[in-house]
């Protein structure tokens, strides 16, 4: 399983970043995909999810600021993050929520987002 996230970096509060994640076809396929994050000392959490048809939902903490999208032809999922806050600082990962729930996938390389105040 390949899950390669990129696009993280250091940004000031109020700034924006766009994350990308290329997934292998076996996990991307027709599955919903999601973006997760793990802040230091905290559990990994799902912050955004998108179905193969493009329906989306978000955690309350990012609703209205983050936008998830996907390009099925490129097996790629994106996360546009606007109005970033220091509490958004975390390592961000993509994965397929159903595969995660059933323990069918590992975690690829995440990308670190650091938001300074």
N, C-alpha and C positions, 0 to 999 in steps of 0.2 A: 504494500500500500504506500503510495506516494502522496504526501501532503506537504507542500512547500509554500510557506507564507513569506511575504516580503512587503516592504514599504514602510516599516516602522522607522522611528527616529525620535529626535528631541524637538519639541515644539512648545511655544509659550501658550499659556492659557488663552482660550479664545481662538486659537489657530485650528488648522485643518490638516488631516492626513488621509491618504487613500491606500488601503491595504489590498493586496492581491494574494490569492492562493490557488496554485495549480494542484489539482488532485488527479490521481490515476483514474482511468475510466471505470475500473471495477467498483470504485466507491462513489464516483460522481454520478454516472449513468442517469437514472431517473429518480435518484434519491433526493430528498430534502437535504440541504446543506446549511451549516451554521457557522457562526463565528463565536468563539469562546475567548475568555480572558482569565488570567490568573495573576492577581496582585500578590506582592510579597506577603507571606504569612496568611494568605487566604485561600479558600478552595476555588477551583476552576468553576466558572459560571458561563452559561450560555447567554449571550447578549443579543443575538440576532439570528433569524432563521428564514430560509426561503425554500419554497417547494420547487419542483422541476418546472411548474407552470408559472412561477413568479409571484405567488402569494407570499407575503412577508409578515413577520411579527417580531416584536422587540421587547427586551426587558424594560421595565419602567425607567430605570436609571439612564437609558440612552434614547428613549422614545423622543422623536422630534429632532434629534441631533445626528443620529447615525442612519445610514441608508445601505442596506444590503442589496446586491444585485448579482447576476450570474450570466456567464456566456457559455451556453451548453456546447457550442461548437469547439470551444477552447478548453473545456473542462476546468473553467476558472470561476471563482467566486470573489467578489469584491466587497469591501466595506469602506464607504465614504464616511469619515468622521469629522464633523464640524463642531464648532463651539466647544472645543475640548477643555476639560477640567483636570486639575491635578489628580483627582480621584479616578480618572480614566487610565492612569499609569499602570501598566501591566504588560505581561507577555500575551500576545494575541495568537490564537490558533484557529484553524478551520478544521472541520470534520463533519461527518454525517451523523446527525443526532440519533437516528435509529440504530446505526451500527455501534455507536457509543453505548446506547442503552442496553444492547444485547452483548456487549463485550466483544464485538467482532472486529475491532480496529484498534491500532495503536495511535500514538500521537506523533505527528511529524514535527518538523522544526517550526517553532513559533517565531514571531517577530516582536521585538521590544518597542513599546511606545512609552515615552517619558514626557509628561506634561509638566512644565515648570510654572510656578506661580508668579 
